[in-house]
Amino acid sequence: MEGKIRISDETDERLEARKGDDESVTDLLERLTDDERDIYAGFGVWSDSDATEAMRKAHEHINEDAETYR
């Protein structure tokens, strides 16, 4: 049996932003409320982006700043 819930437009927009392209809102809610989440699900998500290099540079910058104040 499928039920209906009322949510605000803001909440609906936030849910839509978090769901995958091929995922329904029901699928999203099931994924978010699953007690047995896959802890490895996010691994590799940055593999096709420059985010890894950006994080490395940010880390270096933070370390350099920390050395300045020692």
N, CA, C and O atoms as a Tripos MOL2 file, in Angstrom:
@<TRIPOS>MOLECULE
protein
  280   279    70     0     0
PROTEIN
NO_CHARGES

@<TRIPOS>ATOM
      1 N           0.8430   -1.1800    0.0000 N.3       1 MET1
      2 CA          0.0000    0.0000    0.0000 C.3       1 MET1
      3 C           0.8890    1.2450    0.0000 C.2       1 MET1
      4 O           1.8140    1.3580    0.8040 O.2       1 MET1
      5 N           0.6090    2.1390   -0.8740 N.am      2 GLU2
      6 CA          1.3990    3.3580   -0.9900 C.3       2 GLU2
      7 C           0.6820    4.4940   -0.2850 C.2       2 GLU2
      8 O          -0.4930    4.7600   -0.5400 O.2       2 GLU2
      9 N           1.4100    5.1670    0.6140 N.am      3 GLY3
     10 CA          0.8210    6.2730    1.3550 C.3       3 GLY3
     11 C           1.3010    7.5990    0.8150 C.2       3 GLY3
     12 O           2.1940    7.6560   -0.0300 O.2       3 GLY3
     13 N           0.7140    8.6420    1.2990 N.am      4 LYS4
     14 CA          1.0910    9.9980    0.9070 C.3       4 LYS4
     15 C           1.5350   10.7530    2.1440 C.2       4 LYS4
     16 O           0.9380   10.6240    3.2130 O.2       4 LYS4
     17 N           2.5850   11.5370    1.9920 N.am      5 ILE5
     18 CA          3.0220   12.4090    3.0680 C.3       5 ILE5
     19 C           3.1120   13.8200    2.5070 C.2       5 ILE5
     20 O           3.3540   14.0130    1.3150 O.2       5 ILE5
     21 N           2.9170   14.7970    3.3740 N.am      6 ARG6
     22 CA          3.0340   16.1900    2.9540 C.3       6 ARG6
     23 C           4.3760   16.7200    3.4350 C.2       6 ARG6
     24 O           4.7590   16.5450    4.5910 O.2       6 ARG6
     25 N           5.0790   17.3740    2.5140 N.am      7 ILE7
     26 CA          6.3430   18.0120    2.8620 C.3       7 ILE7
     27 C           6.3570   19.4100    2.2450 C.2       7 ILE7
     28 O           5.6520   19.6860    1.2740 O.2       7 ILE7
     29 N           7.1590   20.2660    2.8200 N.am      8 SER8
     30 CA          7.2450   21.6280    2.3020 C.3       8 SER8
     31 C           7.9660   21.6340    0.9500 C.2       8 SER8
     32 O           8.6670   20.6850    0.6000 O.2       8 SER8
     33 N           7.7780   22.7140    0.2070 N.am      9 ASP9
     34 CA          8.4720   22.8490   -1.0750 C.3       9 ASP9
     35 C           9.9850   22.8410   -0.8690 C.2       9 ASP9
     36 O          10.7210   22.2650   -1.6700 O.2       9 ASP9
     37 N          10.4480   23.4830    0.2080 N.am     10 GLU10
     38 CA         11.8760   23.5290    0.5100 C.3      10 GLU10
     39 C          12.4270   22.1240    0.7470 C.2      10 GLU10
     40 O          13.4890   21.7760    0.2310 O.2      10 GLU10
     41 N          11.7060   21.3180    1.5300 N.am     11 THR11
     42 CA         12.1410   19.9480    1.7890 C.3      11 THR11
     43 C          12.1330   19.1320    0.5060 C.2      11 THR11
     44 O          13.0440   18.3390    0.2690 O.2      11 THR11
     45 N          11.1180   19.3170   -0.3190 N.am     12 ASP12
     46 CA         11.0450   18.6090   -1.5940 C.3      12 ASP12
     47 C          12.2450   18.9590   -2.4700 C.2      12 ASP12
     48 O          12.8220   18.0720   -3.1000 O.2      12 ASP12
     49 N          12.6290   20.2230   -2.5210 N.am     13 GLU13
     50 CA         13.7870   20.6460   -3.3040 C.3      13 GLU13
     51 C          15.0710   20.0110   -2.7680 C.2      13 GLU13
     52 O          15.9290   19.5890   -3.5440 O.2      13 GLU13
     53 N          15.2000   19.9450   -1.4460 N.am     14 ARG14
     54 CA         16.3950   19.3420   -0.8430 C.3      14 ARG14
     55 C          16.4640   17.8530   -1.1530 C.2      14 ARG14
     56 O          17.5420   17.3250   -1.4270 O.2      14 ARG14
     57 N          15.3270   17.1780   -1.1120 N.am     15 LEU15
     58 CA         15.2990   15.7490   -1.4580 C.3      15 LEU15
     59 C          15.6510   15.5400   -2.9290 C.2      15 LEU15
     60 O          16.4330   14.6480   -3.2620 O.2      15 LEU15
     61 N          15.0790   16.3550   -3.8030 N.am     16 GLU16
     62 CA         15.3540   16.2400   -5.2330 C.3      16 GLU16
     63 C          16.8400   16.4410   -5.5200 C.2      16 GLU16
     64 O          17.4000   15.7780   -6.3940 O.2      16 GLU16
     65 N          17.4820   17.3570   -4.7840 N.am     17 ALA17
     66 CA         18.9030   17.6160   -4.9890 C.3      17 ALA17
     67 C          19.7700   16.4470   -4.5490 C.2      17 ALA17
     68 O          20.8830   16.2860   -5.0490 O.2      17 ALA17
     69 N          19.2850   15.6340   -3.6320 N.am     18 ARG18
     70 CA         20.0750   14.5280   -3.0880 C.3      18 ARG18
     71 C          19.8330   13.1930   -3.7790 C.2      18 ARG18
     72 O          20.6010   12.2500   -3.5870 O.2      18 ARG18
     73 N          18.7940   13.1040   -4.5670 N.am     19 LYS19
     74 CA         18.5110   11.8160   -5.1900 C.3      19 LYS19
     75 C          19.2910   11.6510   -6.4790 C.2      19 LYS19
     76 O          19.6110   12.6240   -7.1610 O.2      19 LYS19
     77 N          19.5840   10.4230   -6.7950 N.am     20 GLY20
     78 CA         20.3030   10.1140   -8.0190 C.3      20 GLY20
     79 C          19.4140   10.2920   -9.2360 C.2      20 GLY20
     80 O          18.1910   10.3620   -9.1170 O.2      20 GLY20
     81 N          20.0410   10.3650  -10.4240 N.am     21 ASP21
     82 CA         19.2880   10.5720  -11.6620 C.3      21 ASP21
     83 C          18.2500    9.4780  -11.9060 C.2      21 ASP21
     84 O          17.1550    9.7520  -12.3970 O.2      21 ASP21
     85 N          18.5940    8.2580  -11.5650 N.am     22 ASP22
     86 CA         17.6870    7.1380  -11.8050 C.3      22 ASP22
     87 C          16.9740    6.6970  -10.5330 C.2      22 ASP22
     88 O          16.4800    5.5720  -10.4520 O.2      22 ASP22
     89 N          16.9200    7.5780   -9.5440 N.am     23 GLU23
     90 CA         16.3650    7.2350   -8.2300 C.3      23 GLU23
     91 C          15.0690    8.0060   -7.9820 C.2      23 GLU23
     92 O          15.0010    9.2090   -8.2340 O.2      23 GLU23
     93 N          14.0550    7.3220   -7.4940 N.am     24 SER24
     94 CA         12.8190    7.9970   -7.1140 C.3      24 SER24
     95 C          12.9750    8.5590   -5.7000 C.2      24 SER24
     96 O          13.9160    8.2070   -4.9880 O.2      24 SER24
     97 N          12.0650    9.4200   -5.3040 N.am     25 VAL25
     98 CA         12.1150    9.9600   -3.9450 C.3      25 VAL25
     99 C          11.9400    8.8200   -2.9410 C.2      25 VAL25
    100 O          12.5710    8.8250   -1.8850 O.2      25 VAL25
    101 N          11.1000    7.8600   -3.2590 N.am     26 THR26
    102 CA         10.9330    6.6980   -2.3840 C.3      26 THR26
    103 C          12.2560    5.9400   -2.2500 C.2      26 THR26
    104 O          12.6460    5.5580   -1.1470 O.2      26 THR26
    105 N          12.9480    5.7230   -3.3810 N.am     27 ASP27
    106 CA         14.2580    5.0600   -3.3450 C.3      27 ASP27
    107 C          15.2300    5.8400   -2.4610 C.2      27 ASP27
    108 O          15.9610    5.2540   -1.6630 O.2      27 ASP27
    109 N          15.2330    7.1640   -2.6080 N.am     28 LEU28
    110 CA         16.1130    8.0170   -1.8070 C.3      28 LEU28
    111 C          15.8090    7.8590   -0.3240 C.2      28 LEU28
    112 O          16.7220    7.6690    0.4800 O.2      28 LEU28
    113 N          14.5380    7.9360    0.0430 N.am     29 LEU29
    114 CA         14.1640    7.8090    1.4560 C.3      29 LEU29
    115 C          14.5390    6.4410    2.0090 C.2      29 LEU29
    116 O          14.9760    6.3280    3.1540 O.2      29 LEU29
    117 N          14.3690    5.4110    1.2030 N.am     30 GLU30
    118 CA         14.7770    4.0720    1.6370 C.3      30 GLU30
    119 C          16.2860    4.0110    1.8440 C.2      30 GLU30
    120 O          16.7630    3.4240    2.8150 O.2      30 GLU30
    121 N          17.0390    4.6270    0.9190 N.am     31 ARG31
    122 CA         18.4980    4.6360    1.0400 C.3      31 ARG31
    123 C          18.9340    5.4000    2.2870 C.2      31 ARG31
    124 O          19.8180    4.9480    3.0150 O.2      31 ARG31
    125 N          18.3210    6.5490    2.5350 N.am     32 LEU32
    126 CA         18.7060    7.3680    3.6780 C.3      32 LEU32
    127 C          18.3210    6.7530    5.0170 C.2      32 LEU32
    128 O          18.9400    7.0490    6.0390 O.2      32 LEU32
    129 N          17.3210    5.9170    5.0130 N.am     33 THR33
    130 CA         16.8630    5.3220    6.2690 C.3      33 THR33
    131 C          17.2980    3.8690    6.4390 C.2      33 THR33
    132 O          16.9050    3.2110    7.4020 O.2      33 THR33
    133 N          18.1080    3.3680    5.5050 N.am     34 ASP34
    134 CA         18.5950    1.9960    5.5820 C.3      34 ASP34
    135 C          19.5750    1.8600    6.7460 C.2      34 ASP34
    136 O          20.5550    2.6020    6.8230 O.2      34 ASP34
    137 N          19.3210    0.9420    7.6220 N.am     35 ASP35
    138 CA         20.1880    0.7160    8.7780 C.3      35 ASP35
    139 C          21.4890    0.0110    8.4050 C.2      35 ASP35
    140 O          22.4540    0.0600    9.1670 O.2      35 ASP35
    141 N          21.5280   -0.6330    7.2630 N.am     36 GLU36
    142 CA         22.7050   -1.3910    6.8490 C.3      36 GLU36
    143 C          23.3590   -0.7210    5.6450 C.2      36 GLU36
    144 O          23.4620   -1.3170    4.5740 O.2      36 GLU36
    145 N          23.7920    0.5040    5.8280 N.am     37 ARG37
    146 CA         24.4200    1.2480    4.7330 C.3      37 ARG37
    147 C          25.7590    0.6270    4.3550 C.2      37 ARG37
    148 O          26.4690    0.0750    5.1960 O.2      37 ARG37
    149 N          26.0790    0.7300    3.0930 N.am     38 ASP38
    150 CA         27.3640    0.2600    2.5750 C.3      38 ASP38
    151 C          28.4180    1.3080    2.8970 C.2      38 ASP38
    152 O          28.3940    2.4070    2.3430 O.2      38 ASP38
    153 N          29.3460    0.9730    3.7920 N.am     39 ILE39
    154 CA         30.3470    1.9570    4.2070 C.3      39 ILE39
    155 C          31.3190    2.2900    3.0870 C.2      39 ILE39
    156 O          32.0390    3.2840    3.1790 O.2      39 ILE39
    157 N          31.3580    1.4890    2.0380 N.am     40 TYR40
    158 CA         32.2640    1.7210    0.9250 C.3      40 TYR40
    159 C          31.5820    2.4310   -0.2500 C.2      40 TYR40
    160 O          32.2110    2.6310   -1.2890 O.2      40 TYR40
    161 N          30.3350    2.8060   -0.1080 N.am     41 ALA41
    162 CA         29.5620    3.3610   -1.2200 C.3      41 ALA41
    163 C          30.1860    4.6260   -1.8060 C.2      41 ALA41
    164 O          30.0690    4.8500   -3.0110 O.2      41 ALA41
    165 N          30.8370    5.4550   -1.0070 N.am     42 GLY42
    166 CA         31.3880    6.7040   -1.5050 C.3      42 GLY42
    167 C          32.8000    6.6250   -2.0340 C.2      42 GLY42
    168 O          33.2980    7.5920   -2.6090 O.2      42 GLY42
    169 N          33.4570    5.4910   -1.8510 N.am     43 PHE43
    170 CA         34.8450    5.3700   -2.3090 C.3      43 PHE43
    171 C          34.9200    5.4760   -3.8250 C.2      43 PHE43
    172 O          34.1420    4.8480   -4.5440 O.2      43 PHE43
    173 N          35.8570    6.2690   -4.2960 N.am     44 GLY44
    174 CA         36.0480    6.4420   -5.7240 C.3      44 GLY44
    175 C          35.1950    7.5250   -6.3440 C.2      44 GLY44
    176 O          35.2930    7.7780   -7.5450 O.2      44 GLY44
    177 N          34.3580    8.1700   -5.5470 N.am     45 VAL45
    178 CA         33.4420    9.1570   -6.1020 C.3      45 VAL45
    179 C          34.1850   10.3500   -6.7010 C.2      45 VAL45
    180 O          33.6630   11.0050   -7.6030 O.2      45 VAL45
    181 N          35.3910   10.6440   -6.2190 N.am     46 TRP46
    182 CA         36.1710   11.7660   -6.7470 C.3      46 TRP46
    183 C          37.1760   11.3260   -7.7920 C.2      46 TRP46
    184 O          37.9730   12.1470   -8.2450 O.2      46 TRP46
    185 N          37.1710   10.0820   -8.1880 N.am     47 SER47
    186 CA         38.2200    9.5660   -9.0630 C.3      47 SER47
    187 C          38.2640   10.2590  -10.4310 C.2      47 SER47
    188 O          39.3300   10.3250  -11.0430 O.2      47 SER47
    189 N          37.1560   10.7630  -10.9110 N.am     48 ASP48
    190 CA         37.1310   11.4220  -12.2210 C.3      48 ASP48
    191 C          37.0980   12.9360  -12.1090 C.2      48 ASP48
    192 O          36.6510   13.6160  -13.0330 O.2      48 ASP48
    193 N          37.5670   13.4740  -10.9830 N.am     49 SER49
    194 CA         37.5560   14.9250  -10.8080 C.3      49 SER49
    195 C          38.9170   15.4000  -10.3220 C.2      49 SER49
    196 O          39.8090   14.5970  -10.0480 O.2      49 SER49
    197 N          39.0620   16.7090  -10.2190 N.am     50 ASP50
    198 CA         40.3050   17.2670   -9.7100 C.3      50 ASP50
    199 C          40.2120   17.5340   -8.2040 C.2      50 ASP50
    200 O          41.0650   18.2190   -7.6400 O.2      50 ASP50
    201 N          39.1950   17.0030   -7.5690 N.am     51 ALA51
    202 CA         38.9830   17.2410   -6.1350 C.3      51 ALA51
    203 C          40.1250   16.6840   -5.2920 C.2      51 ALA51
    204 O          40.5050   17.2910   -4.2900 O.2      51 ALA51
    205 N          40.6700   15.5540   -5.6780 N.am     52 THR52
    206 CA         41.7610   14.9600   -4.9110 C.3      52 THR52
    207 C          42.9610   15.8970   -4.8750 C.2      52 THR52
    208 O          43.5540   16.1150   -3.8180 O.2      52 THR52
    209 N          43.3170   16.4480   -6.0220 N.am     53 GLU53
    210 CA         44.4420   17.3840   -6.0830 C.3      53 GLU53
    211 C          44.1290   18.6560   -5.2950 C.2      53 GLU53
    212 O          45.0030   19.1840   -4.6070 O.2      53 GLU53
    213 N          42.9100   19.1470   -5.3880 N.am     54 ALA54
    214 CA         42.5210   20.3460   -4.6400 C.3      54 ALA54
    215 C          42.6120   20.0970   -3.1360 C.2      54 ALA54
    216 O          43.0420   20.9750   -2.3880 O.2      54 ALA54
    217 N          42.2140   18.9170   -2.6940 N.am     55 MET55
    218 CA         42.2970   18.5840   -1.2690 C.3      55 MET55
    219 C          43.7580   18.4650   -0.8280 C.2      55 MET55
    220 O          44.1050   18.8730    0.2800 O.2      55 MET55
    221 N          44.6120   17.9120   -1.6870 N.am     56 ARG56
    222 CA         46.0370   17.8020   -1.3680 C.3      56 ARG56
    223 C          46.6560   19.1860   -1.2060 C.2      56 ARG56
    224 O          47.4140   19.4260   -0.2660 O.2      56 ARG56
    225 N          46.3330   20.0870   -2.1180 N.am     57 LYS57
    226 CA         46.8570   21.4500   -2.0380 C.3      57 LYS57
    227 C          46.3470   22.1700   -0.7960 C.2      57 LYS57
    228 O          47.1030   22.8860   -0.1390 O.2      57 LYS57
    229 N          45.0780   21.9840   -0.4730 N.am     58 ALA58
    230 CA         44.5160   22.6140    0.7230 C.3      58 ALA58
    231 C          45.2080   22.0820    1.9710 C.2      58 ALA58
    232 O          45.4920   22.8410    2.8970 O.2      58 ALA58
    233 N          45.4760   20.7920    1.9980 N.am     59 HIS59
    234 CA         46.1670   20.1730    3.1260 C.3      59 HIS59
    235 C          47.5680   20.7570    3.2900 C.2      59 HIS59
    236 O          47.9940   21.0760    4.4000 O.2      59 HIS59
    237 N          48.2730   20.8910    2.1770 N.am     60 GLU60
    238 CA         49.6140   21.4810    2.2160 C.3      60 GLU60
    239 C          49.5610   22.9160    2.7290 C.2      60 GLU60
    240 O          50.3910   23.3240    3.5410 O.2      60 GLU60
    241 N          48.5880   23.6720    2.2540 N.am     61 HIS61
    242 CA         48.4340   25.0690    2.6700 C.3      61 HIS61
    243 C          48.1700   25.1650    4.1780 C.2      61 HIS61
    244 O          48.7490   26.0110    4.8600 O.2      61 HIS61
    245 N          47.3130   24.3140    4.6800 N.am     62 ILE62
    246 CA         47.0080   24.3030    6.1190 C.3      62 ILE62
    247 C          48.2610   23.9590    6.9130 C.2      62 ILE62
    248 O          48.5380   24.5850    7.9350 O.2      62 ILE62
    249 N          49.0150   22.9740    6.4530 N.am     63 ASN63
    250 CA         50.2540   22.6010    7.1460 C.3      63 ASN63
    251 C          51.2670   23.7390    7.1330 C.2      63 ASN63
    252 O          51.9460   23.9810    8.1300 O.2      63 ASN63
    253 N          51.3700   24.4350    6.0080 N.am     64 GLU64
    254 CA         52.2870   25.5780    5.9250 C.3      64 GLU64
    255 C          51.8670   26.6780    6.9020 C.2      64 GLU64
    256 O          52.7090   27.2610    7.5840 O.2      64 GLU64
    257 N          50.5690   26.9560    6.9660 N.am     65 ASP65
    258 CA         50.0630   27.9640    7.9020 C.3      65 ASP65
    259 C          50.3270   27.5400    9.3440 C.2      65 ASP65
    260 O          50.6690   28.3700   10.1860 O.2      65 ASP65
    261 N          50.1710   26.2750    9.6230 N.am     66 ALA66
    262 CA         50.3940   25.7720   10.9910 C.3      66 ALA66
    263 C          51.8460   25.9490   11.3860 C.2      66 ALA66
    264 O          52.1370   26.2920   12.5320 O.2      66 ALA66
    265 N          52.7700   25.7210   10.4510 N.am     67 GLU67
    266 CA         54.2040   25.9010   10.7350 C.3      67 GLU67
    267 C          54.5210   27.3600   11.0520 C.2      67 GLU67
    268 O          55.4010   27.6360   11.8670 O.2      67 GLU67
    269 N          53.8330   28.2730   10.4340 N.am     68 THR68
    270 CA         54.0510   29.6990   10.6550 C.3      68 THR68
    271 C          53.7800   30.0900   12.1080 C.2      68 THR68
    272 O          54.4560   30.9540   12.6660 O.2      68 THR68
    273 N          52.7970   29.4530   12.7020 N.am     69 TYR69
    274 CA         52.3760   29.8200   14.0580 C.3      69 TYR69
    275 C          53.0180   28.9730   15.1460 C.2      69 TYR69
    276 O          52.6380   29.0970   16.3110 O.2      69 TYR69
    277 N          53.9690   28.1250   14.8140 N.am     70 ARG70
    278 CA         54.6440   27.3020   15.8330 C.3      70 ARG70
    279 C          55.7800   28.0230   16.4320 C.2      70 ARG70
    280 O          56.4600   27.4850   17.3060 O.2      70 ARG70
@<TRIPOS>BOND
     1     1     2 1
     2     2     3 1
     3     3     4 2
     4     3     5 am
     5     5     6 1
     6     6     7 1
     7     7     8 2
     8     7     9 am
     9     9    10 1
    10    10    11 1
    11    11    12 2
    12    11    13 am
    13    13    14 1
    14    14    15 1
    15    15    16 2
    16    15    17 am
    17    17    18 1
    18    18    19 1
    19    19    20 2
    20    19    21 am
    21    21    22 1
    22    22    23 1
    23    23    24 2
    24    23    25 am
    25    25    26 1
    26    26    27 1
    27    27    28 2
    28    27    29 am
    29    29    30 1
    30    30    31 1
    31    31    32 2
    32    31    33 am
    33    33    34 1
    34    34    35 1
    35    35    36 2
    36    35    37 am
    37    37    38 1
    38    38    39 1
    39    39    40 2
    40    39    41 am
    41    41    42 1
    42    42    43 1
    43    43    44 2
    44    43    45 am
    45    45    46 1
    46    46    47 1
    47    47    48 2
    48    47    49 am
    49    49    50 1
    50    50    51 1
    51    51    52 2
    52    51    53 am
    53    53    54 1
    54    54    55 1
    55    55    56 2
    56    55    57 am
    57    57    58 1
    58    58    59 1
    59    59    60 2
    60    59    61 am
    61    61    62 1
    62    62    63 1
    63    63    64 2
    64    63    65 am
    65    65    66 1
    66    66    67 1
    67    67    68 2
    68    67    69 am
    69    69    70 1
    70    70    71 1
    71    71    72 2
    72    71    73 am
    73    73    74 1
    74    74    75 1
    75    75    76 2
    76    75    77 am
    77    77    78 1
    78    78    79 1
    79    79    80 2
    80    79    81 am
    81    81    82 1
    82    82    83 1
    83    83    84 2
    84    83    85 am
    85    85    86 1
    86    86    87 1
    87    87    88 2
    88    87    89 am
    89    89    90 1
    90    90    91 1
    91    91    92 2
    92    91    93 am
    93    93    94 1
    94    94    95 1
    95    95    96 2
    96    95    97 am
    97    97    98 1
    98    98    99 1
    99    99   100 2
   100    99   101 am
   101   101   102 1
   102   102   103 1
   103   103   104 2
   104   103   105 am
   105   105   106 1
   106   106   107 1
   107   107   108 2
   108   107   109 am
   109   109   110 1
   110   110   111 1
   111   111   112 2
   112   111   113 am
   113   113   114 1
   114   114   115 1
   115   115   116 2
   116   115   117 am
   117   117   118 1
   118   118   119 1
   119   119   120 2
   120   119   121 am
   121   121   122 1
   122   122   123 1
   123   123   124 2
   124   123   125 am
   125   125   126 1
   126   126   127 1
   127   127   128 2
   128   127   129 am
   129   129   130 1
   130   130   131 1
   131   131   132 2
   132   131   133 am
   133   133   134 1
   134   134   135 1
   135   135   136 2
   136   135   137 am
   137   137   138 1
   138   138   139 1
   139   139   140 2
   140   139   141 am
   141   141   142 1
   142   142   143 1
   143   143   144 2
   144   143   145 am
   145   145   146 1
   146   146   147 1
   147   147   148 2
   148   147   149 am
   149   149   150 1
   150   150   151 1
   151   151   152 2
   152   151   153 am
   153   153   154 1
   154   154   155 1
   155   155   156 2
   156   155   157 am
   157   157   158 1
   158   158   159 1
   159   159   160 2
   160   159   161 am
   161   161   162 1
   162   162   163 1
   163   163   164 2
   164   163   165 am
   165   165   166 1
   166   166   167 1
   167   167   168 2
   168   167   169 am
   169   169   170 1
   170   170   171 1
   171   171   172 2
   172   171   173 am
   173   173   174 1
   174   174   175 1
   175   175   176 2
   176   175   177 am
   177   177   178 1
   178   178   179 1
   179   179   180 2
   180   179   181 am
   181   181   182 1
   182   182   183 1
   183   183   184 2
   184   183   185 am
   185   185   186 1
   186   186   187 1
   187   187   188 2
   188   187   189 am
   189   189   190 1
   190   190   191 1
   191   191   192 2
   192   191   193 am
   193   193   194 1
   194   194   195 1
   195   195   196 2
   196   195   197 am
   197   197   198 1
   198   198   199 1
   199   199   200 2
   200   199   201 am
   201   201   202 1
   202   202   203 1
   203   203   204 2
   204   203   205 am
   205   205   206 1
   206   206   207 1
   207   207   208 2
   208   207   209 am
   209   209   210 1
   210   210   211 1
   211   211   212 2
   212   211   213 am
   213   213   214 1
   214   214   215 1
   215   215   216 2
   216   215   217 am
   217   217   218 1
   218   218   219 1
   219   219   220 2
   220   219   221 am
   221   221   222 1
   222   222   223 1
   223   223   224 2
   224   223   225 am
   225   225   226 1
   226   226   227 1
   227   227   228 2
   228   227   229 am
   229   229   230 1
   230   230   231 1
   231   231   232 2
   232   231   233 am
   233   233   234 1
   234   234   235 1
   235   235   236 2
   236   235   237 am
   237   237   238 1
   238   238   239 1
   239   239   240 2
   240   239   241 am
   241   241   242 1
   242   242   243 1
   243   243   244 2
   244   243   245 am
   245   245   246 1
   246   246   247 1
   247   247   248 2
   248   247   249 am
   249   249   250 1
   250   250   251 1
   251   251   252 2
   252   251   253 am
   253   253   254 1
   254   254   255 1
   255   255   256 2
   256   255   257 am
   257   257   258 1
   258   258   259 1
   259   259   260 2
   260   259   261 am
   261   261   262 1
   262   262   263 1
   263   263   264 2
   264   263   265 am
   265   265   266 1
   266   266   267 1
   267   267   268 2
   268   267   269 am
   269   269   270 1
   270   270   271 1
   271   271   272 2
   272   271   273 am
   273   273   274 1
   274   274   275 1
   275   275   276 2
   276   275   277 am
   277   277   278 1
   278   278   279 1
   279   279   280 2
@<TRIPOS>SUBSTRUCTURE
     1 MET1         2 RESIDUE 1 A MET
     2 GLU2         6 RESIDUE 1 A GLU
     3 GLY3        10 RESIDUE 1 A GLY
     4 LYS4        14 RESIDUE 1 A LYS
     5 ILE5        18 RESIDUE 1 A ILE
     6 ARG6        22 RESIDUE 1 A ARG
     7 ILE7        26 RESIDUE 1 A ILE
     8 SER8        30 RESIDUE 1 A SER
     9 ASP9        34 RESIDUE 1 A ASP
    10 GLU10       38 RESIDUE 1 A GLU
    11 THR11       42 RESIDUE 1 A THR
    12 ASP12       46 RESIDUE 1 A ASP
    13 GLU13       50 RESIDUE 1 A GLU
    14 ARG14       54 RESIDUE 1 A ARG
    15 LEU15       58 RESIDUE 1 A LEU
    16 GLU16       62 RESIDUE 1 A GLU
    17 ALA17       66 RESIDUE 1 A ALA
    18 ARG18       70 RESIDUE 1 A ARG
    19 LYS19       74 RESIDUE 1 A LYS
    20 GLY20       78 RESIDUE 1 A GLY
    21 ASP21       82 RESIDUE 1 A ASP
    22 ASP22       86 RESIDUE 1 A ASP
    23 GLU23       90 RESIDUE 1 A GLU
    24 SER24       94 RESIDUE 1 A SER
    25 VAL25       98 RESIDUE 1 A VAL
    26 THR26      102 RESIDUE 1 A THR
    27 ASP27      106 RESIDUE 1 A ASP
    28 LEU28      110 RESIDUE 1 A LEU
    29 LEU29      114 RESIDUE 1 A LEU
    30 GLU30      118 RESIDUE 1 A GLU
    31 ARG31      122 RESIDUE 1 A ARG
    32 LEU32      126 RESIDUE 1 A LEU
    33 THR33      130 RESIDUE 1 A THR
    34 ASP34      134 RESIDUE 1 A ASP
    35 ASP35      138 RESIDUE 1 A ASP
    36 GLU36      142 RESIDUE 1 A GLU
    37 ARG37      146 RESIDUE 1 A ARG
    38 ASP38      150 RESIDUE 1 A ASP
    39 ILE39      154 RESIDUE 1 A ILE
    40 TYR40      158 RESIDUE 1 A TYR
    41 ALA41      162 RESIDUE 1 A ALA
    42 GLY42      166 RESIDUE 1 A GLY
    43 PHE43      170 RESIDUE 1 A PHE
    44 GLY44      174 RESIDUE 1 A GLY
    45 VAL45      178 RESIDUE 1 A VAL
    46 TRP46      182 RESIDUE 1 A TRP
    47 SER47      186 RESIDUE 1 A SER
    48 ASP48      190 RESIDUE 1 A ASP
    49 SER49      194 RESIDUE 1 A SER
    50 ASP50      198 RESIDUE 1 A ASP
    51 ALA51      202 RESIDUE 1 A ALA
    52 THR52      206 RESIDUE 1 A THR
    53 GLU53      210 RESIDUE 1 A GLU
    54 ALA54      214 RESIDUE 1 A ALA
    55 MET55      218 RESIDUE 1 A MET
    56 ARG56      222 RESIDUE 1 A ARG
    57 LYS57      226 RESIDUE 1 A LYS
    58 ALA58      230 RESIDUE 1 A ALA
    59 HIS59      234 RESIDUE 1 A HIS
    60 GLU60      238 RESIDUE 1 A GLU
    61 HIS61      242 RESIDUE 1 A HIS
    62 ILE62      246 RESIDUE 1 A ILE
    63 ASN63      250 RESIDUE 1 A ASN
    64 GLU64      254 RESIDUE 1 A GLU
    65 ASP65      258 RESIDUE 1 A ASP
    66 ALA66      262 RESIDUE 1 A ALA
    67 GLU67      266 RESIDUE 1 A GLU
    68 THR68      270 RESIDUE 1 A THR
    69 TYR69      274 RESIDUE 1 A TYR
    70 ARG70      278 RESIDUE 1 A ARG
